[in-house]
Amino acid sequence: QITLKESGPTLVKPTQTLTLTCSFSGFSLSSRGEGVAWIRQPPGKALEWLALIYWDDDTLYSPSLKSRLTITKDTSKSQVVLKMTNVDPADTATYYCAHREVSEMGNWFDAWGLGALVTVSS
Amino acid sequence: QSVLTQPPSVSGAPGQRVTISCTGTSSNIGAGYVVHWYQQLPGTAPKLVMYDNNIRPSGVPDRFSGSKSGASASLAITGLQAGDEADYYCQSYDNSLSGSVVFGGGTKLTVL
């Protein structure tokens, strides 16, 4: 059974760097084909994909946020870390990490963490 | 504004059938990329209910079905139940701007 859990600060000041950690179990991010994504959801709004990291350290970022995001993994700790620089109140959201599943045709997210609400405010 | 377009809301009475549409463009669904669907009950994380256009994960009732045609996809729910009331999101891949995962804006399903 795959489980994921997000952790990090609940309140961040504007212009600061937000660091979120996803701790997971039930799979190894060193195994071929595995991947973990970060997805966020502002209060009352839609899901927004942020970043994805693959077993081979390849990464994919949202084009609109690419300059502000860094996703890394620590396979030995079964963790994925997302850093977002220069945060703004518009970054207030629930941040989810999710396990990527894959077929010959596409990628989807078959397991999600409970989410971590991050508020950006001075 | 989301890359994939969904109706903000749909509704139906218990037992009825509803469909939720997801419209894309030539750089995502229209390019042949598959569509996946998630159900988000109030206050909870999203849950996968359909992948690769029309495949139900284990545990998802066969009242849920998916289809895709051209640059659009649909999620149909038959035999509506109160427990189906949730937000539904479609997801695909977009090959513009170095490629990215894209979601729809979400559809609120209300069971009357």
Interface residues (C-beta under 8 A of the other chain):
Chain A: A37 I39 A46 L47 E48 W49 L52 L60 Y61 S62 P63 Y96 E101 S103 M105 G106 N107 W108 F109 D110 W112 G113 L114 G115
Chain B: S2 Y33 V34 H36 Y38 A45 P46 K47 L48 Y51 D52 P57 Y89 Q91 S92 Y93 L97 S98 G99 S100 V101 V102 F103 G104 G105 G106
